[in-house]
């Protein structure tokens, strides 16, 4: 099985992004993932999912869980430790759809 560190370099660069904002169907902010150490891998995963699926829906979330590789099982066993993975579990459980807004570098 590939590890997260094997998968991340295969995803497109997100150097042009400062953050990704996620919105629930009612327009409420569902999360913000900043492109900084410790969360830049999640920015890559969510950006890839958005580019492929156009949103974060249950199908995208299932793919995301496979991209997170070994961290998915860790998140399942320790809820709250990996909030960006927990969010994908919630999308699947609630059959939700999150919209994505990318924030380019240099935008306050």
C-alpha positions as CSV (number, residue, x, y, z in Angstrom):
1,X,0.0,0.0,0.0
2,X,1.3,3.5,-0.9
3,X,1.8,5.9,2.0
4,X,0.6,9.4,2.3
5,X,4.1,10.6,1.7
6,X,4.3,8.6,-1.5
7,X,1.0,10.0,-2.8
8,X,1.4,13.7,-2.0
9,X,4.2,14.3,-4.6
10,X,2.0,12.9,-7.3
11,X,-0.7,15.5,-6.8
12,X,-0.6,18.9,-8.6
13,X,1.2,21.7,-6.9
14,X,-0.7,24.1,-4.7
15,X,2.1,26.7,-4.3
16,X,-0.2,29.3,-5.8
17,X,-2.8,28.8,-3.0
18,X,-2.9,30.4,0.4
19,X,-5.9,28.4,1.6
20,X,-8.9,26.5,0.6
21,X,-12.3,27.4,2.1
22,X,-15.1,24.9,2.3
23,X,-18.8,25.7,2.4
24,X,-21.8,23.7,3.4
25,X,-25.0,23.7,1.3
26,X,-26.5,26.5,3.4
27,X,-23.5,28.7,2.8
28,X,-22.0,28.2,6.2
29,X,-18.2,27.9,6.4
30,X,-17.5,24.2,6.8
31,X,-13.7,24.6,7.1
32,X,-10.6,26.5,6.1
33,X,-7.4,24.7,5.3
34,X,-4.3,26.9,5.2
35,X,-1.4,26.1,3.0
36,X,1.2,25.9,5.7
37,X,3.4,23.2,7.3
38,X,1.2,20.5,8.8
39,X,-1.8,21.1,6.5
40,X,-0.2,21.6,3.1
41,X,-0.8,18.0,2.3
42,X,-4.5,18.4,3.0
43,X,-4.6,21.4,0.7
44,X,-3.2,19.2,-2.0
45,X,-5.7,16.5,-1.4
46,X,-8.7,18.8,-1.3
47,X,-7.6,20.8,-4.3
48,X,-7.1,17.6,-6.3
49,X,-10.6,16.4,-5.3
50,X,-12.2,19.7,-6.2
51,X,-10.4,19.8,-9.6
52,X,-11.6,16.3,-10.3
53,X,-15.1,16.3,-8.9
54,X,-16.0,20.0,-8.9
55,X,-17.0,19.8,-5.2
56,X,-16.4,17.6,-2.2
57,X,-19.2,15.1,-2.3
58,X,-19.4,11.5,-1.0
59,X,-17.5,10.1,-4.1
60,X,-14.8,12.7,-3.7
61,X,-14.6,12.0,0.0
62,X,-14.1,8.3,-0.6
63,X,-11.3,9.1,-3.0
64,X,-9.8,11.5,-0.4
65,X,-9.8,8.8,2.3
66,X,-7.8,6.6,0.0
67,X,-5.3,9.4,-0.7
68,X,-4.8,10.0,3.0
69,X,-3.7,6.3,3.1
70,X,-2.4,5.3,6.5
71,X,-3.7,8.5,8.1
72,X,-7.3,7.4,7.4
73,X,-7.2,4.5,9.8
74,X,-5.5,6.6,12.4
75,X,-8.3,9.2,12.0
76,X,-10.9,6.5,12.3
77,X,-9.3,5.2,15.5
78,X,-8.7,8.7,17.0
79,X,-11.5,11.1,16.1
80,X,-10.5,14.7,16.3
81,X,-6.8,14.0,15.6
82,X,-7.1,14.6,11.8
83,X,-10.0,17.1,11.3
84,X,-9.5,17.3,7.5
85,X,-10.0,13.5,7.3
86,X,-12.9,13.6,9.9
87,X,-14.6,16.1,7.6
88,X,-14.5,13.5,4.7
89,X,-16.1,10.9,7.0
90,X,-18.8,13.4,7.8
91,X,-19.4,14.2,4.1
92,X,-19.9,10.4,3.5
93,X,-22.1,9.8,6.5
94,X,-24.4,12.8,5.8
95,X,-24.2,12.4,2.0
96,X,-23.3,16.1,2.0
97,X,-21.7,18.3,-0.6
98,X,-19.2,21.0,0.2
99,X,-18.3,23.7,-2.3
100,X,-14.7,24.9,-2.5
101,X,-13.2,28.3,-2.8
102,X,-9.5,28.6,-3.4
103,X,-7.7,31.6,-2.0
104,X,-4.6,32.6,-4.1
105,X,-1.4,33.6,-2.5
106,X,-1.3,37.3,-1.8
107,X,-5.0,37.7,-1.1
108,X,-5.7,38.8,2.4
